[in-house]
Amino acid sequence: MMKLHEKINIAVLPAALAVLLSGLIRLGFSLTRLDYYLPYSLQSAVIAMVSMSLPIWFYCRSSLFWGRPPLKAAAPITSSTAIVFGCGVCLSLHFLLGTFSGDQYPDATFIVGGLSSWLMRVFSMAVLPAVLEEWLFRGCILPYLERFDRRAAVLLSALLFALIHHGWQSILFAFAAGVVLGCIRLTCGSVWGCVIVHLVNNTAVLCVQAMSGMIPPEAVFIPYCVISFICMAAAVAAAIPFYRELCRAFRKRQYTLSAFGKEMIRSFVFWAYVLNMLLLNILNIL
């Protein structure tokens, strides 16, 4: 009979494999000088597809993860409410944290490369991450952990998701968004609701990038305020029905959060993952 910290090791393993493969591919690009010749969007697409597809395949094929109970699919109206709530909260967080401004995301790709270059950027930095990251963190890790404790499963999957981002603002936003996406996964019973929210969020950021290269920052202040108000209003409107469904999803409790946290500290795969991501963040800053 495996102990809980050993089960946490297994849960973190797909994310650890994804990080290891991502680092190896980036190192290969650097050693072969391909990073000078390949567009950044194409590099991102290759890294995402290889580094995340293989751990997802490993999760689906490995006997370590067999026997996991499938989450029941929710009614369409419940899923729609969860998606509206998720989009509203994530886009509102961008405004509140200051990560949704033209100054934060200066980019002239749309002007220099045209529409085709920007669409390639959307595919590599919005569509692929939305699908692969959600299948990895909310499709693999969270369902495995939710057998033991659903609240801890949401928090741990959100923490692992946050650590693959760079910069304190991005990490803070990714953790908050990861909690919301984890809750959506539990209420919807399907990972596709999370994919939709993630895709809307990433595409919105890329649209802001394109606008920042064409429109002065002072000219978009009022539109930002209007969009922020609409996002917050949508989140508030969907909050009550979403909260009711979430309470039903969180009824299953096996461990207290403190007990789960103590077991998580004993997980050597978790700490290897954390130290690896901290090192990558430090190297990225330098």
C-alpha positions as CSV (number, residue, x, y, z in Angstrom):
1,M,0.0,0.0,0.0
2,M,1.6,3.3,-1.1
3,K,1.7,6.2,1.2
4,L,0.2,9.6,0.3
5,H,3.6,11.3,-0.4
6,E,4.5,8.4,-2.8
7,K,1.2,9.0,-4.6
8,I,2.0,12.7,-4.8
9,N,5.4,11.7,-6.4
10,I,3.4,9.8,-9.1
11,A,1.0,12.8,-9.6
12,V,3.9,15.3,-10.1
13,L,5.8,12.9,-12.4
14,P,4.1,14.0,-15.7
15,A,4.8,17.7,-15.0
16,A,8.4,16.9,-14.1
17,L,8.9,14.9,-17.3
18,A,7.4,17.9,-19.3
19,V,9.9,20.3,-17.7
20,L,12.8,18.0,-18.3
21,L,11.9,17.5,-21.9
22,S,11.4,21.2,-22.4
23,G,14.8,22.0,-21.0
24,L,16.5,19.4,-23.1
25,I,14.8,20.6,-26.3
26,R,15.8,24.2,-25.5
27,L,19.4,23.1,-24.9
28,G,19.3,21.2,-28.2
29,F,18.1,24.3,-30.0
30,S,20.9,26.3,-28.4
31,L,23.7,23.8,-29.1
32,T,22.7,23.4,-32.8
33,R,22.2,27.2,-33.2
34,L,18.6,26.5,-34.4
35,D,17.3,29.2,-32.0
36,Y,18.9,31.8,-34.3
37,Y,17.2,30.4,-37.5
38,L,13.8,29.2,-36.4
39,P,11.1,31.8,-35.5
40,Y,10.2,32.0,-31.8
41,S,6.7,30.9,-32.4
42,L,7.8,27.7,-34.2
43,Q,10.3,26.9,-31.4
44,S,7.5,27.3,-28.9
45,A,5.2,25.0,-30.9
46,V,7.8,22.3,-31.1
47,I,8.7,22.5,-27.4
48,A,5.0,22.5,-26.3
49,M,4.1,19.5,-28.6
50,V,7.0,17.3,-27.7
51,S,7.5,18.1,-24.0
52,M,3.8,17.9,-23.0
53,S,2.5,15.3,-25.5
54,L,4.9,12.6,-24.3
55,P,4.0,13.0,-20.5
56,I,0.3,13.0,-21.4
57,W,0.8,9.8,-23.4
58,F,2.8,8.3,-20.5
59,Y,-0.1,9.1,-18.1
60,C,-2.7,7.5,-20.3
61,R,-0.6,4.4,-20.9
62,S,1.1,3.8,-17.5
63,S,-0.4,1.3,-15.1
64,L,0.6,3.8,-12.3
65,F,-2.5,5.8,-13.2
66,W,-4.9,3.1,-14.1
67,G,-8.1,2.7,-12.0
68,R,-8.7,6.4,-11.7
69,P,-12.4,7.2,-11.4
70,P,-13.7,9.3,-14.3
71,L,-15.2,12.7,-13.4
72,K,-18.9,12.8,-14.3
73,A,-19.8,15.3,-17.1
74,A,-22.0,18.2,-15.9
75,A,-25.1,19.5,-17.6
76,P,-24.5,22.0,-20.4
77,I,-25.9,24.9,-18.4
78,T,-23.5,24.2,-15.6
79,S,-20.6,24.0,-18.0
80,S,-21.6,27.2,-19.6
81,T,-21.8,29.0,-16.3
82,A,-18.4,27.7,-15.3
83,I,-16.9,28.8,-18.5
84,V,-18.4,32.3,-18.3
85,F,-17.2,32.6,-14.7
86,G,-13.7,31.4,-15.6
87,C,-13.3,33.8,-18.5
88,G,-14.6,36.7,-16.4
89,V,-12.3,36.0,-13.5
90,C,-9.1,35.3,-15.6
91,L,-9.5,38.5,-17.7
92,S,-10.3,40.5,-14.6
93,L,-7.2,39.3,-12.9
94,H,-5.1,40.5,-15.8
95,F,-6.4,44.1,-15.3
96,L,-6.1,43.9,-11.5
97,L,-2.5,42.6,-11.6
98,G,-1.4,44.9,-14.3
99,T,-0.5,42.1,-16.7
100,F,-2.9,43.2,-19.4
101,S,-1.4,46.5,-20.5
102,G,0.4,47.4,-23.6
103,D,3.5,48.4,-21.6
104,Q,3.7,44.9,-20.1
105,Y,3.3,43.2,-23.5
106,P,5.1,45.4,-26.1
107,D,5.0,43.6,-29.4
108,A,5.2,44.5,-33.1
109,T,4.7,41.1,-34.6
110,F,1.4,42.0,-36.2
111,I,3.0,45.1,-37.8
112,V,6.2,43.5,-39.0
113,G,5.0,40.0,-40.0
114,G,1.4,40.7,-40.9
115,L,-1.7,38.7,-40.2
116,S,-0.1,35.3,-41.1
117,S,2.7,35.7,-38.6
118,W,0.3,36.8,-35.9
119,L,-2.0,33.8,-36.6
120,M,1.1,31.5,-36.3
121,R,1.8,33.1,-32.9
122,V,-1.8,32.5,-31.8
123,F,-1.5,28.9,-32.7
124,S,1.8,28.3,-31.0
125,M,1.2,30.5,-27.9
126,A,-2.6,30.3,-27.4
127,V,-4.1,27.2,-29.0
128,L,-1.3,24.7,-28.2
129,P,-0.7,25.8,-24.6
130,A,-4.4,25.9,-23.9
131,V,-4.9,22.3,-25.1
132,L,-1.7,20.7,-23.9
133,E,-1.3,22.5,-20.5
134,E,-4.9,21.8,-19.6
135,W,-4.7,18.1,-20.5
136,L,-1.5,17.8,-18.5
137,F,-2.5,19.7,-15.3
138,R,-6.3,19.5,-15.3
139,G,-6.6,16.3,-17.4
140,C,-3.8,14.2,-15.9
141,I,-2.6,15.5,-12.5
142,L,-5.9,16.8,-11.0
143,P,-8.0,13.7,-11.7
144,Y,-5.4,11.5,-10.1
145,L,-5.1,13.6,-7.0
146,E,-8.8,14.2,-6.6
147,R,-9.3,10.6,-5.5
148,F,-7.5,11.6,-2.3
149,D,-8.7,15.2,-1.7
150,R,-10.3,17.5,-4.2
151,R,-9.3,20.8,-2.5
152,A,-5.7,19.8,-2.3
153,A,-5.8,18.5,-5.8
154,V,-6.9,21.9,-7.1
155,L,-4.2,23.8,-5.1
156,L,-1.3,21.4,-6.0
157,S,-2.2,21.3,-9.7
158,A,-2.5,25.1,-9.7
159,L,0.9,25.5,-8.0
160,L,2.6,23.1,-10.5
161,F,0.9,25.1,-13.3
162,A,2.1,28.4,-11.9
163,L,5.7,27.4,-11.6
164,I,6.1,26.8,-15.3
165,H,5.6,30.6,-15.9
166,H,8.3,33.3,-15.6
167,G,8.1,36.5,-13.5
168,W,6.3,37.0,-10.2
169,Q,3.3,38.6,-11.8
170,S,2.8,35.7,-14.2
171,I,3.3,33.2,-11.5
172,L,0.8,34.9,-9.2
173,F,-1.7,35.2,-12.0
174,A,-1.1,31.5,-13.2
175,F,-1.7,30.2,-9.6
176,A,-5.0,32.1,-9.3
177,A,-6.1,31.1,-12.8
178,G,-5.0,27.5,-12.0
179,V,-7.3,27.4,-9.0
180,V,-10.2,28.7,-11.1
181,L,-9.5,26.2,-13.9
182,G,-9.2,23.4,-11.4
183,C,-12.6,24.3,-9.9
184,I,-14.0,24.4,-13.5
185,R,-12.6,20.9,-14.1
186,L,-14.4,19.6,-11.0
187,T,-17.7,21.3,-11.8
188,C,-17.8,20.5,-15.5
189,G,-16.4,17.0,-15.3
190,S,-14.6,17.7,-18.6
191,V,-11.2,19.3,-19.4
192,W,-12.6,21.1,-22.5
193,G,-14.2,23.8,-20.4
194,C,-10.8,24.6,-19.0
195,V,-9.3,24.6,-22.5
196,I,-11.9,27.1,-23.7
197,V,-11.2,29.5,-20.8
198,H,-7.4,29.1,-21.3
199,L,-7.7,29.8,-25.0
200,V,-9.8,32.9,-24.5
201,N,-7.3,34.2,-21.9
202,N,-4.2,33.6,-24.1
203,T,-5.9,35.0,-27.3
204,A,-6.9,38.1,-25.4
205,V,-3.3,38.7,-24.3
206,L,-2.0,38.3,-27.8
207,C,-4.6,40.7,-29.1
208,V,-3.4,43.3,-26.5
209,Q,0.2,42.6,-27.8
210,A,-0.9,43.4,-31.4
211,M,-2.8,46.5,-30.3
212,S,0.1,47.8,-28.3
213,G,2.2,48.1,-31.4
214,M,-0.4,50.1,-33.3
215,I,-2.3,52.2,-30.7
216,P,-0.8,54.6,-28.1
217,P,-1.3,53.4,-24.6
218,E,-3.4,56.4,-23.6
219,A,-5.8,55.7,-26.4
220,V,-6.8,52.3,-25.1
221,F,-7.3,53.2,-21.5
222,I,-11.0,53.7,-21.7
223,P,-11.5,50.5,-23.8
224,Y,-9.5,48.6,-21.1
225,C,-11.7,50.0,-18.4
226,V,-14.9,49.0,-20.3
227,I,-13.6,45.5,-21.0
228,S,-12.5,45.1,-17.4
229,F,-16.0,46.1,-16.1
230,I,-17.7,43.7,-18.5
231,C,-15.4,40.8,-17.4
232,M,-16.0,41.5,-13.7
233,A,-19.8,41.8,-14.3
234,A,-19.8,38.4,-16.1
235,A,-17.8,36.8,-13.2
236,V,-20.2,38.2,-10.6
237,A,-23.3,37.1,-12.5
238,A,-22.0,33.6,-12.9
239,A,-20.5,33.4,-9.4
240,I,-23.6,32.2,-7.4
241,P,-24.6,29.2,-9.6
242,F,-20.9,28.3,-10.0
243,Y,-20.4,28.4,-6.2
244,R,-23.3,26.0,-5.7
245,E,-21.9,23.5,-8.0
246,L,-18.4,23.9,-6.5
247,C,-19.7,23.2,-3.0
248,R,-21.2,19.9,-4.3
249,A,-17.9,19.0,-5.9
250,F,-15.9,19.7,-2.7
251,R,-18.0,17.5,-0.5
252,K,-15.6,14.6,-0.9
253,R,-12.9,15.0,1.8
254,Q,-10.4,12.4,2.8
255,Y,-7.5,14.4,4.2
256,T,-7.2,17.8,5.8
257,L,-5.2,20.4,3.9
258,S,-2.6,20.5,6.6
259,A,-2.1,16.7,6.5
260,F,-1.9,16.8,2.7
261,G,0.6,19.6,2.9
262,K,2.8,17.6,5.2
263,E,2.8,14.7,2.9
264,M,3.5,17.0,-0.1
265,I,6.6,18.3,1.7
266,R,7.9,14.7,1.8
267,S,7.5,14.3,-1.9
268,F,11.0,14.4,-3.5
269,V,9.6,14.7,-7.0
270,F,7.7,17.8,-6.0
271,W,10.8,19.5,-4.6
272,A,12.9,18.5,-7.6
273,Y,10.2,20.1,-9.8
274,V,10.2,23.3,-7.7
275,L,14.0,23.6,-7.6
276,N,14.2,23.0,-11.3
277,M,11.6,25.7,-12.1
278,L,13.3,28.2,-9.7
279,L,16.6,27.6,-11.5
280,L,15.0,28.1,-14.9
281,N,13.4,31.4,-13.6
282,I,16.7,32.6,-12.3
283,L,18.5,31.8,-15.6
284,N,15.7,33.5,-17.5
285,I,16.2,36.7,-15.4
286,L,19.9,36.6,-15.9
